[in-house]
Amino acid sequence: MNWNAIAAIYRFEMARTFRTLVQSVISPVLSTSLYFIVFGAAIGSRIDQVEGVSYGAFIVPGLIMLTVLTQSTSNASFGIYFPKFIGTVYELLSAPISFFEIVIGYVGAAATKAFMIGIIILITAHFFVDLTIAHPVWMMLFLILTCISFALLGFIIGIWAGNFEQLQLVPMLVITPLVFLGGSFYSISMLPPVWQTITLFNPVVYLISGFRWAFFGQADVALGWSIAAIILFMSACLITIGWIFRSGYKLRA
């Protein structure tokens, strides 16, 4: 294992984050603050509690998931796509580093950035609502696994994308709608029975539900299903990446 090469990729990607601090960190925090103002204050004033939890606190796990899922996917996809776009990927391919080590470097950096933003948003939430975390260890575990899983998805998207439009296609048209429809701002128990059943086919429901359970000790679906869903999703991404490289795919500009 070439740890020096992995560390070089990781440091380069992390340095890019701090060079674009406004875009990478401050922008997601401001967007989340606006969600708190609109949903927490405007709508929250009309909804007293959801399942015994104040509405402002109830939406915190969903807001964190919304940002973490989109940021981890976008960071990983852009990280591997941009070298292809400007042609510097050949420097990476000529280096003594395997595809597995490339994945670790890019995915690790993207997951770290998403995790940092998730923690910053969690801290920001305390300025708007009174929030206690019932199971902090489980909360951190869910957050880390989610960051890694969707960073793997983003890496796959970055390999597949042929232009910037394709790069944004999945985060904007797939992930964001799934999060909004996955119970991020409401409990699926508030929906009619038919829509509750339909919503259970949304995989993001299980991620948000498990994450919310870590905060408040209650969830829309059983905790075991949430754990199984995130492990299954991560496994599917790993298998897909392995298949891509075993099939002879070559990174190229």
ROZATI-455068 format. One record per residue: x, y, z of N, C-alpha, C in turn; residue in one letter. Coordinates in nm, 4 decimals. Layout:
BEGIN
- X/Y/Z/X/Y/Z/X/Y/Z/A
...
***
This chain:
BEGIN
- 0.0841/-0.1197/0.0000/0.0000/0.0000/0.0000/0.0875/0.1246/0.0000/M
- 0.0696/0.2100/-0.0978/0.1495/0.3317/-0.1116/0.0824/0.4445/-0.0319/N
- 0.1137/0.4502/0.0966/0.0493/0.5472/0.1839/0.0919/0.6903/0.1517/W
- 0.2147/0.7076/0.1009/0.2599/0.8424/0.0644/0.1770/0.8991/-0.0501/N
- 0.1447/0.8145/-0.1481/0.0638/0.8596/-0.2609/-0.0783/0.8915/-0.2159/A
- -0.1345/0.8053/-0.1298/-0.2691/0.8304/-0.0771/-0.2721/0.9623/-0.0012/I
- -0.1691/0.9842/0.0816/-0.1624/1.1070/0.1606/-0.1478/1.2296/0.0706/A
- -0.0740/1.2161/-0.0398/-0.0550/1.3292/-0.1311/-0.1880/1.3687/-0.1951/A
- -0.2643/1.2691/-0.2422/-0.3961/1.2985/-0.3007/-0.4879/1.3603/-0.1957/I
- -0.4866/1.3024/-0.0770/-0.5731/1.3507/0.0313/-0.5402/1.4952/0.0666/Y
- -0.4113/1.5257/0.0831/-0.3710/1.6627/0.1193/-0.4049/1.7614/0.0089/R
- -0.3878/1.7205/-0.1158/-0.4188/1.8095/-0.2281/-0.5674/1.8436/-0.2310/F
- -0.6523/1.7438/-0.2122/-0.7963/1.7672/-0.2138/-0.8411/1.8514/-0.0951/E
- -0.7830/1.8270/0.0214/-0.8180/1.9058/0.1386/-0.7705/2.0503/0.1236/M
- -0.6538/2.0681/0.0609/-0.6025/2.2032/0.0386/-0.6947/2.2800/-0.0554/A
- -0.7524/2.2107/-0.1545/-0.8465/2.2754/-0.2455/-0.9695/2.3268/-0.1700/R
- -1.0095/2.2544/-0.0682/-1.1239/2.2970/0.0127/-1.0958/2.4295/0.0816/T
- -0.9773/2.4413/0.1386/-0.9451/2.5634/0.2124/-0.9134/2.6797/0.1185/F
- -0.8760/2.6475/-0.0075/-0.8575/2.7552/-0.1050/-0.9914/2.8121/-0.1504/R
- -1.0941/2.7293/-0.1469/-1.2296/2.7720/-0.1854/-1.3204/2.7648/-0.0636/T
- -1.2796/2.8295/0.0438/-1.3484/2.8169/0.1722/-1.4933/2.8653/0.1646/L
- -1.5169/2.9749/0.0932/-1.6528/3.0295/0.0847/-1.7450/2.9303/0.0153/V
- -1.7003/2.8756/-0.0970/-1.7816/2.7821/-0.1726/-1.7968/2.6482/-0.1010/Q
- -1.6886/2.6017/-0.0372/-1.6875/2.4673/0.0191/-1.7517/2.4577/0.1564/S
- -1.7384/2.5590/0.2387/-1.7831/2.5506/0.3776/-1.8891/2.6550/0.4106/V
- -1.8579/2.7809/0.3838/-1.9470/2.8882/0.4261/-2.0806/2.8822/0.3532/I
- -2.0786/2.8536/0.2241/-2.2035/2.8485/0.1463/-2.3017/2.7442/0.1986/S
- -2.2581/2.6182/0.2247/-2.3537/2.5215/0.2817/-2.4091/2.5626/0.4176/P
- -2.3257/2.6264/0.4996/-2.3719/2.6695/0.6320/-2.4769/2.7797/0.6190/V
- -2.4547/2.8745/0.5283/-2.5525/2.9807/0.5070/-2.6840/2.9243/0.4526/L
- -2.6724/2.8274/0.3612/-2.7934/2.7664/0.3056/-2.8728/2.6960/0.4148/S
- -2.8011/2.6253/0.5028/-2.8684/2.5556/0.6120/-2.9327/2.6541/0.7087/T
- -2.8662/2.7658/0.7335/-2.9234/2.8680/0.8219/-3.0548/2.9220/0.7640/S
- -3.0590/2.9371/0.6315/-3.1825/2.9825/0.5677/-3.2933/2.8789/0.5843/L
- -3.2573/2.7503/0.5749/-3.3565/2.6443/0.5971/-3.4139/2.6546/0.7389/Y
- -3.3273/2.6807/0.8356/-3.3733/2.6948/0.9731/-3.4682/2.8127/0.9869/F
- -3.4352/2.9230/0.9203/-3.5194/3.0418/0.9298/-3.6553/3.0161/0.8659/I
- -3.6544/2.9542/0.7461/-3.7796/2.9331/0.6729/-3.8626/2.8220/0.7362/V
- -3.7998/2.7037/0.7520/-3.8756/2.5900/0.8031/-3.8910/2.5946/0.9555/F
- -3.7835/2.6315/1.0244/-3.7892/2.6307/1.1695/-3.8737/2.7423/1.2273/G
- -3.8611/2.8627/1.1698/-3.9333/2.9772/1.2241/-4.0710/2.9922/1.1607/A
- -4.0749/3.0000/1.0276/-4.2020/3.0247/0.9590/-4.2972/2.9063/0.9727/A
- -4.2514/2.7876/0.9320/-4.3380/2.6702/0.9388/-4.3435/2.6148/1.0805/I
- -4.2293/2.6193/1.1500/-4.2254/2.5660/1.2858/-4.3193/2.6366/1.3811/G
- -4.3493/2.7647/1.3539/-4.4422/2.8373/1.4399/-4.5848/2.7842/1.4268/S
- -4.6131/2.7137/1.3170/-4.7460/2.6571/1.2947/-4.7528/2.5095/1.3334/R
- -4.6360/2.4463/1.3483/-4.6300/2.3053/1.3885/-4.5598/2.2991/1.5234/I
- -4.6325/2.2652/1.6256/-4.5766/2.2673/1.7600/-4.4717/2.1589/1.7771/D
- -4.5120/2.0334/1.7590/-4.4215/1.9204/1.7777/-4.4500/1.8128/1.6742/Q
- -4.3461/1.7340/1.6482/-4.3583/1.6157/1.5632/-4.3054/1.4968/1.6429/V
- -4.3947/1.4063/1.6786/-4.3583/1.2877/1.7578/-4.2895/1.3269/1.8881/E
- -4.3420/1.4308/1.9518/-4.2900/1.4736/2.0806/-4.1648/1.5578/2.0756/G
- -4.1208/1.5953/1.9556/-3.9995/1.6760/1.9389/-4.0382/1.8072/1.8724/V
- -3.9810/1.9168/1.9197/-4.0101/2.0452/1.8569/-3.9708/2.0400/1.7099/S
- -4.0502/2.1071/1.6254/-4.0278/2.0965/1.4811/-3.8895/2.1486/1.4413/Y
- -3.8431/2.2541/1.5066/-3.7104/2.3068/1.4750/-3.6013/2.2047/1.4988/G
- -3.6108/2.1312/1.6091/-3.5121/2.0273/1.6379/-3.5329/1.9059/1.5481/A
- -3.6587/1.8774/1.5151/-3.6901/1.7585/1.4353/-3.6248/1.7624/1.2983/F
- -3.6130/1.8808/1.2381/-3.5591/1.8893/1.1023/-3.4069/1.8920/1.0985/I
- -3.3412/1.9012/1.2136/-3.1951/1.9085/1.2153/-3.1295/1.7875/1.1486/V
- -3.1644/1.6634/1.1849/-3.1020/1.5484/1.1170/-3.1252/1.5491/0.9666/P
- -3.2450/1.5888/0.9226/-3.2729/1.5946/0.7799/-3.1897/1.6990/0.7083/G
- -3.1712/1.8149/0.7718/-3.0892/1.9201/0.7112/-2.9434/1.8767/0.7006/L
- -2.8940/1.8098/0.8047/-2.7557/1.7609/0.7994/-2.7403/1.6586/0.6883/I
- -2.8368/1.5662/0.6785/-2.8305/1.4646/0.5741/-2.8394/1.5270/0.4352/M
- -2.9249/1.6255/0.4189/-2.9382/1.6922/0.2897/-2.8046/1.7483/0.2437/L
- -2.7345/1.8151/0.3341/-2.6073/1.8764/0.2993/-2.4977/1.7720/0.2831/T
- -2.4914/1.6760/0.3735/-2.3855/1.5751/0.3701/-2.3948/1.4905/0.2430/V
- -2.5152/1.4491/0.2062/-2.5312/1.3650/0.0880/-2.4893/1.4393/-0.0388/L
- -2.5332/1.5630/-0.0527/-2.4995/1.6388/-0.1733/-2.3521/1.6782/-0.1751/T
- -2.2961/1.7170/-0.0608/-2.1571/1.7610/-0.0565/-2.0594/1.6453/-0.0770/Q
- -2.0849/1.5313/-0.0143/-1.9944/1.4179/-0.0308/-1.9956/1.3684/-0.1752/S
- -2.1141/1.3677/-0.2370/-2.1235/1.3254/-0.3771/-2.0542/1.4252/-0.4691/T
- -2.0828/1.5525/-0.4508/-2.0257/1.6550/-0.5385/-1.8743/1.6660/-0.5223/S
- -1.8252/1.6608/-0.3994/-1.6814/1.6728/-0.3768/-1.6040/1.5591/-0.4418/N
- -1.6527/1.4364/-0.4257/-1.5827/1.3215/-0.4819/-1.5903/1.3216/-0.6341/A
- -1.7065/1.3537/-0.6902/-1.7207/1.3525/-0.8357/-1.6348/1.4607/-0.9002/S
- -1.6342/1.5811/-0.8423/-1.5534/1.6893/-0.8971/-1.4048/1.6600/-0.8804/F
- -1.3695/1.5968/-0.7670/-1.2285/1.5692/-0.7397/-1.1641/1.4819/-0.8448/G
- -1.2346/1.3797/-0.8938/-1.1766/1.2899/-0.9939/-1.2059/1.3382/-1.1352/I
- -1.3144/1.4145/-1.1544/-1.3478/1.4610/-1.2895/-1.2571/1.5746/-1.3349/Y
- -1.2259/1.6668/-1.2457/-1.1497/1.7848/-1.2860/-1.0120/1.7500/-1.3429/F
- -0.9362/1.6559/-1.2837/-0.8101/1.6160/-1.3482/-0.8316/1.5594/-1.4885/P
- -0.9433/1.4895/-1.5099/-0.9751/1.4419/-1.6445/-1.0009/1.5597/-1.7381/K
- -1.0686/1.6599/-1.6881/-1.1088/1.7737/-1.7708/-0.9881/1.8563/-1.8157/F
- -0.8932/1.8795/-1.7246/-0.7784/1.9643/-1.7594/-0.6577/1.8835/-1.8062/I
- -0.6679/1.7499/-1.8013/-0.5616/1.6655/-1.8543/-0.4543/1.6251/-1.7559/G
- -0.4612/1.6693/-1.6323/-0.3583/1.6318/-1.5342/-0.3755/1.4895/-1.4822/T
- -0.4809/1.4207/-1.5277/-0.5014/1.2829/-1.4836/-0.3869/1.1942/-1.5297/V
- -0.3178/1.2346/-1.6394/-0.2068/1.1536/-1.6881/-0.0908/1.1516/-1.5883/Y
- -0.0734/1.2592/-1.5138/0.0286/1.2605/-1.4092/-0.0047/1.1579/-1.3017/E
- -0.1339/1.1470/-1.2718/-0.1791/1.0505/-1.1722/-0.1601/0.9072/-1.2225/L
- -0.1916/0.8867/-1.3511/-0.1809/0.7528/-1.4080/-0.0363/0.7078/-1.4227/L
- 0.0552/0.8018/-1.4395/0.1962/0.7666/-1.4556/0.2665/0.7443/-1.3221/S
- 0.2000/0.7797/-1.2124/0.2589/0.7627/-1.0793/0.2453/0.6172/-1.0337/A
- 0.3351/0.5732/-0.9464/0.3282/0.4345/-0.8950/0.2189/0.4188/-0.7890/P
- 0.0942/0.4227/-0.8353/-0.0191/0.4149/-0.7440/-0.1299/0.3340/-0.8102/I
- -0.1942/0.2496/-0.7336/-0.2995/0.1639/-0.7872/-0.4334/0.2375/-0.7874/S
- -0.5320/0.1804/-0.8601/-0.6657/0.2396/-0.8624/-0.7277/0.2372/-0.7233/F
- -0.7003/0.1329/-0.6474/-0.7541/0.1229/-0.5118/-0.7030/0.2370/-0.4248/F
- -0.5762/0.2700/-0.4395/-0.5174/0.3792/-0.3622/-0.5721/0.5150/-0.4081/E
- -0.5994/0.5276/-0.5381/-0.6615/0.6504/-0.5889/-0.7991/0.6699/-0.5260/I
- -0.8761/0.5606/-0.5198/-1.0094/0.5673/-0.4597/-1.0002/0.6088/-0.3132/V
- -0.9089/0.5498/-0.2391/-0.8939/0.5837/-0.0971/-0.8634/0.7324/-0.0805/I
- -0.7723/0.7847/-0.1634/-0.7335/0.9245/-0.1514/-0.8469/1.0196/-0.1790/G
- -0.9144/1.0011/-0.2920/-1.0222/1.0930/-0.3303/-1.1467/1.0753/-0.2438/Y
- -1.1858/0.9526/-0.2206/-1.3047/0.9272/-0.1397/-1.2812/0.9697/0.0053/V
- -1.1617/0.9423/0.0566/-1.1305/0.9826/0.1936/-1.1379/1.1327/0.2120/G
- -1.0846/1.2080/0.1146/-1.0883/1.3541/0.1240/-1.2314/1.4063/0.1128/A
- -1.3091/1.3508/0.0184/-1.4480/1.3958/0.0009/-1.5311/1.3651/0.1250/A
- -1.5115/1.2463/0.1818/-1.5855/1.2092/0.3025/-1.5461/1.2985/0.4198/A
- -1.4186/1.3310/0.4312/-1.3727/1.4188/0.5394/-1.4352/1.5564/0.5283/T
- -1.4382/1.6117/0.4058/-1.4970/1.7447/0.3864/-1.6460/1.7444/0.4200/K
- -1.7166/1.6403/0.3754/-1.8598/1.6321/0.4057/-1.8833/1.6161/0.5559/A
- -1.7982/1.5373/0.6208/-1.8103/1.5185/0.7658/-1.7881/1.6501/0.8395/F
- -1.6880/1.7255/0.7965/-1.6607/1.8557/0.8591/-1.7803/1.9492/0.8454/M
- -1.8391/1.9525/0.7262/-1.9539/2.0391/0.7041/-2.0719/1.9935/0.7886/I
- -2.0907/1.8611/0.7995/-2.1985/1.8083/0.8827/-2.1831/1.8501/1.0281/G
- -2.0612/1.8442/1.0803/-2.0367/1.8848/1.2193/-2.0576/2.0353/1.2358/I
- -2.0138/2.1140/1.1371/-2.0326/2.2589/1.1445/-2.1817/2.2937/1.1456/I
- -2.2593/2.2236/1.0632/-2.4039/2.2478/1.0594/-2.4674/2.2071/1.1927/I
- -2.4199/2.0973/1.2504/-2.4712/2.0547/1.3803/-2.4447/2.1617/1.4864/L
- -2.3263/2.2196/1.4832/-2.2939/2.3278/1.5775/-2.3812/2.4494/1.5501/I
- -2.4003/2.4806/1.4207/-2.4849/2.5941/1.3829/-2.6278/2.5759/1.4329/T
- -2.6763/2.4509/1.4304/-2.8144/2.4224/1.4723/-2.8381/2.4608/1.6169/A
- -2.7347/2.4530/1.6991/-2.7504/2.4865/1.8404/-2.7811/2.6350/1.8618/H
- -2.7506/2.7184/1.7631/-2.7821/2.8603/1.7752/-2.9298/2.8874/1.7454/F
- -2.9981/2.7887/1.6848/-3.1374/2.8086/1.6462/-3.2346/2.7303/1.7335/F
- -3.1938/2.6123/1.7795/-3.2857/2.5262/1.8556/-3.2115/2.4624/1.9724/V
- -3.2883/2.4211/2.0725/-3.2327/2.3417/2.1819/-3.2255/2.1966/2.1345/D
- -3.1062/2.1419/2.1374/-3.0855/2.0107/2.0764/-3.0016/1.9223/2.1672/L
- -3.0497/1.8029/2.1926/-2.9728/1.7019/2.2655/-2.9655/1.5764/2.1797/T
- -2.8548/1.5061/2.1879/-2.8333/1.3861/2.1067/-2.8431/1.2649/2.1987/I
- -2.9422/1.1807/2.1747/-2.9662/1.0658/2.2623/-2.8573/0.9600/2.2498/A
- -2.8068/0.9400/2.1275/-2.7057/0.8357/2.1030/-2.5915/0.8947/2.0194/H
- -2.5010/0.9686/2.0834/-2.3957/1.0382/2.0071/-2.3028/0.9448/1.9296/P
- -2.2737/0.8267/1.9841/-2.1853/0.7326/1.9140/-2.2509/0.6843/1.7851/V
- -2.3791/0.6481/1.7939/-2.4517/0.6062/1.6750/-2.4641/0.7213/1.5756/W
- -2.4810/0.8415/1.6259/-2.4906/0.9576/1.5377/-2.3633/0.9738/1.4561/M
- -2.2476/0.9646/1.5228/-2.1200/0.9762/1.4529/-2.1009/0.8616/1.3546/M
- -2.1418/0.7410/1.3934/-2.1270/0.6250/1.3059/-2.2106/0.6409/1.1790/L
- -2.3359/0.6813/1.1955/-2.4224/0.7032/1.0795/-2.3659/0.8127/0.9893/F
- -2.3159/0.9187/1.0502/-2.2631/1.0311/0.9724/-2.1404/0.9888/0.8925/L
- -2.0496/0.9157/0.9556/-1.9275/0.8716/0.8875/-1.9597/0.7751/0.7741/I
- -2.0458/0.6771/0.8014/-2.0810/0.5792/0.6982/-2.1522/0.6457/0.5804/L
- -2.2378/0.7425/0.6101/-2.3076/0.8132/0.5035/-2.2099/0.8935/0.4185/T
- -2.1160/0.9621/0.4828/-2.0159/1.0395/0.4086/-1.9348/0.9501/0.3160/C
- -1.8903/0.8360/0.3662/-1.8092/0.7445/0.2852/-1.8911/0.6858/0.1706/I
- -2.0135/0.6438/0.2010/-2.0982/0.5795/0.1001/-2.1257/0.6719/-0.0178/S
- -2.1645/0.7953/0.0120/-2.1992/0.8859/-0.0976/-2.0763/0.9476/-0.1627/F
- -1.9627/0.9465/-0.0940/-1.8380/0.9841/-0.1599/-1.8002/0.8769/-0.2631/A
- -1.8245/0.7508/-0.2304/-1.8022/0.6427/-0.3270/-1.8933/0.6602/-0.4486/L
- -2.0200/0.6961/-0.4226/-2.1121/0.7220/-0.5329/-2.0626/0.8382/-0.6181/L
- -2.0155/0.9429/-0.5533/-1.9637/1.0582/-0.6267/-1.8432/1.0222/-0.7115/G
- -1.7574/0.9351/-0.6618/-1.6409/0.8912/-0.7393/-1.6862/0.8195/-0.8657/F
- -1.7886/0.7355/-0.8532/-1.8428/0.6655/-0.9701/-1.8981/0.7658/-1.0713/I
- -1.9692/0.8667/-1.0219/-2.0254/0.9686/-1.1104/-1.9134/1.0449/-1.1809/I
- -1.8062/1.0777/-1.1073/-1.6941/1.1499/-1.1665/-1.6261/1.0703/-1.2763/G
- -1.6172/0.9391/-1.2602/-1.5591/0.8541/-1.3636/-1.6497/0.8495/-1.4866/I
- -1.7800/0.8412/-1.4614/-1.8763/0.8273/-1.5705/-1.8980/0.9571/-1.6474/W
- -1.8956/1.0703/-1.5776/-1.9335/1.1983/-1.6380/-1.8404/1.2369/-1.7517/A
- -1.9014/1.2870/-1.8595/-1.8235/1.3337/-1.9733/-1.8209/1.4855/-1.9839/G
- -1.9035/1.5529/-1.9042/-1.9058/1.6988/-1.9023/-1.9610/1.7453/-1.7681/N
- -1.9602/1.8761/-1.7468/-2.0045/1.9301/-1.6183/-2.1547/1.9131/-1.5975/F
- -2.2308/1.9088/-1.7057/-2.3751/1.8880/-1.6917/-2.4041/1.7498/-1.6336/E
- -2.3355/1.6493/-1.6848/-2.3523/1.5138/-1.6320/-2.3024/1.5035/-1.4888/Q
- -2.2014/1.5839/-1.4569/-2.1455/1.5814/-1.3217/-2.2490/1.6252/-1.2183/L
- -2.3341/1.7188/-1.2547/-2.4354/1.7712/-1.1621/-2.5697/1.7005/-1.1745/Q
- -2.5814/1.6105/-1.2707/-2.7106/1.5483/-1.2994/-2.7649/1.4699/-1.1805/L
- -2.6853/1.3784/-1.1257/-2.7323/1.2926/-1.0174/-2.7544/1.3701/-0.8872/V
- -2.6597/1.4550/-0.8433/-2.6860/1.5305/-0.7192/-2.8102/1.6186/-0.7262/P
- -2.8334/1.6831/-0.8401/-2.9440/1.7792/-0.8488/-3.0778/1.7122/-0.8780/M
- -3.0780/1.6130/-0.9670/-3.2036/1.5551/-1.0129/-3.2411/1.4247/-0.9446/L
- -3.1488/1.3666/-0.8688/-3.1780/1.2394/-0.8026/-3.1657/1.2526/-0.6503/V
- -3.0481/1.2891/-0.6027/-3.0223/1.2871/-0.4589/-3.1064/1.3913/-0.3849/I
- -3.1030/1.5167/-0.4315/-3.1781/1.6224/-0.3625/-3.3275/1.5931/-0.3556/T
- -3.3942/1.5536/-0.4660/-3.5371/1.5190/-0.4541/-3.5624/1.4016/-0.3597/P
- -3.4747/1.3009/-0.3620/-3.4937/1.1864/-0.2729/-3.4853/1.2276/-0.1269/L
- -3.3946/1.3221/-0.0961/-3.3823/1.3694/0.0422/-3.5074/1.4461/0.0835/V
- -3.5549/1.5343/-0.0030/-3.6748/1.6115/0.0296/-3.7970/1.5216/0.0470/F
- -3.8028/1.4148/-0.0324/-3.9164/1.3229/-0.0252/-3.8915/1.2079/0.0726/L
- -3.7796/1.2116/0.1413/-3.7431/1.1018/0.2304/-3.7660/1.1288/0.3774/G
- -3.8480/1.2284/0.4083/-3.8785/1.2564/0.5475/-3.7797/1.3477/0.6160/G
- -3.7082/1.4287/0.5392/-3.6113/1.5188/0.6020/-3.6793/1.6299/0.6802/S
- -3.7974/1.6755/0.6352/-3.8679/1.7846/0.7006/-4.0001/1.7407/0.7620/F
- -4.0279/1.6117/0.7611/-4.1527/1.5614/0.8166/-4.1344/1.4143/0.8516/Y
- -4.2255/1.3627/0.9313/-4.2281/1.2199/0.9602/-4.3181/1.1515/0.8589/S
- -4.2752/1.0372/0.8064/-4.3578/0.9705/0.7058/-4.4883/0.9189/0.7667/I
- -4.4952/0.9138/0.9010/-4.6212/0.8739/0.9656/-4.7296/0.9791/0.9467/S
- -4.6902/1.1003/0.9045/-4.7866/1.2067/0.8791/-4.8533/1.1915/0.7421/M
- -4.7999/1.1011/0.6593/-4.8529/1.0821/0.5248/-4.9696/0.9841/0.5257/L
- -5.0539/0.9874/0.4235/-5.1585/0.8856/0.4096/-5.0952/0.7466/0.3943/P
- -5.1662/0.6407/0.4318/-5.1090/0.5050/0.4276/-5.0484/0.4670/0.2925/P
- -5.1136/0.5051/0.1844/-5.0620/0.4690/0.0521/-4.9265/0.5332/0.0277/V
- -4.9142/0.6607/0.0619/-4.7884/0.7309/0.0406/-4.6804/0.6851/0.1378/W
- -4.7201/0.6397/0.2558/-4.6216/0.5809/0.3470/-4.5569/0.4588/0.2835/Q
- -4.6374/0.3752/0.2223/-4.5854/0.2547/0.1567/-4.4953/0.2915/0.0403/T
- -4.5355/0.3888/-0.0403/-4.4543/0.4313/-0.1545/-4.3218/0.4908/-0.1069/I
- -4.3269/0.5686/0.0000/-4.2067/0.6337/0.0522/-4.1026/0.5324/0.0987/T
- -4.1455/0.4174/0.1448/-4.0517/0.3159/0.1927/-3.9624/0.2609/0.0811/L
- -3.9976/0.2878/-0.0447/-3.9125/0.2476/-0.1566/-3.8003/0.3493/-0.1820/F
- -3.8037/0.4597/-0.1091/-3.6992/0.5613/-0.1191/-3.5854/0.5228/-0.0239/N
- -3.4670/0.4891/-0.0754/-3.3581/0.4434/0.0123/-3.3104/0.5486/0.1121/P
- -3.3282/0.6764/0.0775/-3.2823/0.7834/0.1666/-3.3645/0.7866/0.2946/V
- -3.4877/0.7371/0.2905/-3.5727/0.7318/0.4094/-3.5016/0.6577/0.5221/V
- -3.4352/0.5490/0.4898/-3.3708/0.4661/0.5910/-3.2484/0.5354/0.6507/Y
- -3.1786/0.6143/0.5694/-3.0631/0.6882/0.6204/-3.1074/0.7986/0.7160/L
- -3.2070/0.8760/0.6737/-3.2561/0.9853/0.7577/-3.3205/0.9311/0.8846/I
- -3.3957/0.8222/0.8720/-3.4636/0.7648/0.9878/-3.3632/0.7162/1.0925/S
- -3.2602/0.6461/1.0478/-3.1583/0.5989/1.1416/-3.0822/0.7129/1.2059/G
- -3.0524/0.8150/1.1271/-2.9812/0.9314/1.1793/-3.0676/1.0057/1.2803/F
- -3.1967/1.0176/1.2516/-3.2883/1.0850/1.3445/-3.3043/1.0044/1.4734/R
- -3.3021/0.8712/1.4609/-3.3088/0.7874/1.5808/-3.1913/0.8159/1.6733/W
- -3.0731/0.8376/1.6169/-2.9553/0.8673/1.6981/-2.9729/0.9966/1.7769/A
- -3.0531/1.0893/1.7242/-3.0774/1.2157/1.7926/-3.1852/1.2031/1.8996/F
- -3.2984/1.1428/1.8623/-3.4172/1.1492/1.9480/-3.4645/1.0143/1.9995/F
- -3.4018/0.9051/1.9575/-3.4414/0.7727/2.0046/-3.5686/0.7206/1.9421/G
- -3.6120/0.7797/1.8323/-3.7311/0.7339/1.7630/-3.7100/0.7489/1.6128/Q
- -3.7751/0.6597/1.5367/-3.7513/0.6580/1.3931/-3.8757/0.6115/1.3203/A
- -3.8787/0.6398/1.1892/-3.9914/0.5975/1.1064/-3.9824/0.4500/1.0687/D
- -3.8601/0.3978/1.0609/-3.8397/0.2563/1.0304/-3.7464/0.1971/1.1357/V
- -3.7441/0.0659/1.1445/-3.6612/-0.0014/1.2449/-3.5134/0.0289/1.2220/A
- -3.4392/0.0414/1.3316/-3.2970/0.0751/1.3229/-3.2211/-0.0275/1.2393/L
- -3.2563/-0.1535/1.2528/-3.1876/-0.2578/1.1775/-3.1964/-0.2376/1.0274/G
- -3.3131/-0.1913/0.9797/-3.3296/-0.1639/0.8379/-3.2407/-0.0484/0.7934/W
- -3.2245/0.0513/0.8791/-3.1389/0.1653/0.8452/-2.9931/0.1226/0.8335/S
- -2.9481/0.0412/0.9281/-2.8097/-0.0077/0.9237/-2.7882/-0.0949/0.8012/I
- -2.8842/-0.1831/0.7735/-2.8723/-0.2714/0.6577/-2.8697/-0.1916/0.5277/A
- -2.9505/-0.0845/0.5209/-2.9581/-0.0048/0.3987/-2.8260/0.0644/0.3684/A
- -2.7636/0.1226/0.4709/-2.6392/0.1959/0.4455/-2.5245/0.1003/0.4143/I
- -2.5228/-0.0163/0.4786/-2.4191/-0.1162/0.4486/-2.4384/-0.1712/0.3073/I
- -2.5630/-0.1963/0.2694/-2.5923/-0.2463/0.1346/-2.5535/-0.1444/0.0292/L
- -2.5833/-0.0182/0.0552/-2.5499/0.0868/-0.0418/-2.3983/0.1008/-0.0568/F
- -2.3266/0.0991/0.0544/-2.1810/0.1095/0.0489/-2.1212/-0.0102/-0.0248/M
- -2.1736/-0.1278/0.0029/-2.1242/-0.2485/-0.0639/-2.1479/-0.2418/-0.2139/S
- -2.2657/-0.1914/-0.2529/-2.2973/-0.1797/-0.3953/-2.2014/-0.0834/-0.4650/A
- -2.1677/0.0276/-0.3988/-2.0736/0.1238/-0.4568/-1.9341/0.0632/-0.4705/C
- -1.8897/-0.0086/-0.3681/-1.7580/-0.0725/-0.3732/-1.7521/-0.1773/-0.4838/L
- -1.8574/-0.2565/-0.4948/-1.8624/-0.3593/-0.5999/-1.8601/-0.2939/-0.7381/I
- -1.9340/-0.1835/-0.7523/-1.9379/-0.1139/-0.8812/-1.8016/-0.0586/-0.9186/T
- -1.7336/0.0028/-0.8232/-1.5998/0.0560/-0.8506/-1.5039/-0.0570/-0.8849/I
- -1.5114/-0.1664/-0.8105/-1.4264/-0.2817/-0.8404/-1.4528/-0.3358/-0.9789/G
- -1.5809/-0.3438/-1.0169/-1.6161/-0.3940/-1.1499/-1.5651/-0.3012/-1.2596/W
- -1.5740/-0.1693/-1.2361/-1.5269/-0.0719/-1.3352/-1.3794/-0.0922/-1.3649/I
- -1.2994/-0.1076/-1.2596/-1.1557/-0.1208/-1.2800/-1.1159/-0.2597/-1.3297/F
- -1.1884/-0.3629/-1.2841/-1.1572/-0.4984/-1.3315/-1.1967/-0.5182/-1.4772/R
- -1.2925/-0.4396/-1.5247/-1.3366/-0.4531/-1.6630/-1.2416/-0.3869/-1.7608/S
- -1.1346/-0.3282/-1.7069/-1.0336/-0.2681/-1.7954/-1.0524/-0.1204/-1.8209/G
- -1.1404/-0.0568/-1.7437/-1.1630/0.0853/-1.7630/-1.0367/0.1626/-1.7275/Y
- -1.0053/0.2615/-1.8090/-0.8880/0.3443/-1.7842/-0.9307/0.4896/-1.7659/K
- -0.8800/0.5495/-1.6603/-0.9051/0.6926/-1.6424/-0.8373/0.7692/-1.7543/L
- -0.9089/0.8613/-1.8156/-0.8515/0.9368/-1.9248/-0.9220/1.0718/-1.9348/R
- -0.8521/1.1649/-1.9938/-0.9077/1.2988/-2.0104/-1.0104/1.2987/-2.1226/A
***
